[in-house]
Each structure stands twice: as C-alpha cells, then as structure tokens.
Amino acid sequence: MAKKTLVAASAITLSAMVLTACGSDSDSASGNDDGSITMGFAQVGAESGWRTANTKSVQESAEEAGFELKFSDAQQKQENQIKAIRSYIQQKVDVIAFSPVVETGWDAVLQEAKRAKIPVILTDRAVDSEDTSLYETFLGSDFILEGEKAGEWLVENAGEMDVDGNGAINVVQLEGTTGAAPALDRAEGFASAIEAEDTVEVVASQTGDFTRDGGKKVMETFLGSEKGIDVVFAHNDDMGLGAIEAIEAAGLEPGKDIKIITVDAVKDGMAALAEGKISFIVECNPLLGPQLMDLAQKVVDGEDVPERVVTEETTFTQEQAAEVLADRQY
C-alpha cells in the first residue's frame, strides 16, 4: 500500500496554509437543527501523559466551540476504535475524528463513513491507505522529522554520548506501539539521521507500548542483555521515564552513565530534562483541540481544508527546559 509520507518541512499553522484539499461530502451546511455540530471522537487510550493532555484539549475545545462531543477510549485496541466509529455512523454524527491505534486496517470502516456522508478527520496519527478520499485531512506532527531531530542531536553531540570513551555509541531504542504511525516514523527518521555516523549503532530495539511501565520493563531487559549501553532513544517521554526508573534501580545514573533522548515534552519529561536525567527532548504538541474544531467546522460547512496540517513544535535541552518548565501547560 502507498503510505502517506510526511514531508519534513517547516512547521505551519492552520491559518497560514493554502486551502488545497477536498471538502466535505456532507449534505448539510451544519450539524443539528440548532446549528451545533456533533463530533464522534475515538481516542487511542490513556497510555501516557501526552495522551491525557491531548484528550483534555479535545474535550475543552469542543465545549468552547459549542460542539456536542461523543467520546470513546479504545484502550489501545483497534477493534474498540472500529466499534466506536461504527457506533458514531449509526448515531449519524456530523463529523468523526480519531487518532488511529495502528496505521493499517481502516479502509472498511472508513468506507462505511464515506457512504454515510460523514467526513472523517485524522488527528495525531496517519493511516496507511491508497484511498485518500476516505478522510478529509490529517492534523498532527511530522513523526519522521521528530525522529530525525533526535538522531541529528545525537550525532552532533556524539562526543558527549560516548559514555565509556571506547569510540562506539551503543543505542537502545524503546519503540512505541507496534504498527503505530509515531513508532514507525520516529524509528525511520532516527535511523536516517544516524546512518552516516559510523560510531552510532542501535544495538537493541523493542516496543514499550508508549507506557511508563512498558519502558521500565524493556529497559530492565536491555540492562540485563546488552553491554555498554550509552544512549536510550525512547519514542515518548513516558517510556523514557520508565527507563530512568530501571537505570536507577540498577545502580546507574541516568544522564551520566546512560544518556536519554525522548519525544513529547510533557511536564514530567521536561522536569526530568531540567534535572539532567534526560539529555534532550523533541517536542510533540498534544494541544490539537482548537485546530481540530476549526477543521471540523470547515468540513461540515463544505469548505475546502488542507490535506495535511502540521503542528508547530520545537526541541529542548536541559537549560531550555528549566527556563520554560514553570509555564508548561501539559
């Protein structure tokens, strides 16, 4: 299948993008008789601090926009999301939004939504489908770029990353949920960024399922099976925080004996970065609610929307994290 590849470009906000993609197939100009919109939102779960902040943003933004929100938690199971989407179709909601648990296996249920003339918006994660007419737009981060940023920083700071000074930088990777877009793309971007640096090698890679407990358990395994670990690259902060627990339990000092690079920049991760336990964080902004409601209003009204909306994000070192930590919203 042809994968919707994210183009690494400068981050762009919704208001600055040229309206280029298809509009909604909905027959009505707005949702309910009173003009309000009913949105069905199928969330991945509550596996991390990032996801909790994302859910809160969607719920609060829906209330502020005057939307009726029908919310479901899939508990990281694709079958639960598919069941929720089918329920939204039966309820004849005006628009469906969801963050796919994994990339594949969505065509059938999205075809059902299309036949029912209910527009679909992807948030945070993409799907792998040849039929791009099955959804209106994808709002979220460029995960490949996030992986590249992590790898580029590692290469640029290779001298500091070689903890034991033997000229080789051994990296263990804590992957996100198997088959999920951020896990696949962050691994791809990271591998691309370190490819030309002979001293850097990923010696082990395993899924921690984006959870703190998963990150801790996998890191415990790595510490028992891999010798001379210099760097941990965790696909999210929660797994990185779990790795910190495992490293400290092994009598080692995170940030000194083993460097840690993560993605997200949630408050707990930023606090660990400010303390020096994490060395570098690539931001992945969870506050997608306002942009999602703006897009939903447009597609329900039959307006054209961008095919891809990339959220604006940055990176943080220890000093930068310390400067912004007090004002961090998530």
Helices and strands as residue ranges (DSSP letters): G 14-16, E 38-43, H 49-65, E 68-73, H 78-90, E 95-98, H 107-115, E 120-123, G 132-134, E 137-140, H 143-156, H 158-161, E 169-175, H 181-194, E 200-207, H 212-225, E 231-234, H 237-249, E 259-264, H 267-275, E 280-283, H 289-300, E 308-310, E 315-316, H 318-324, G 325-327
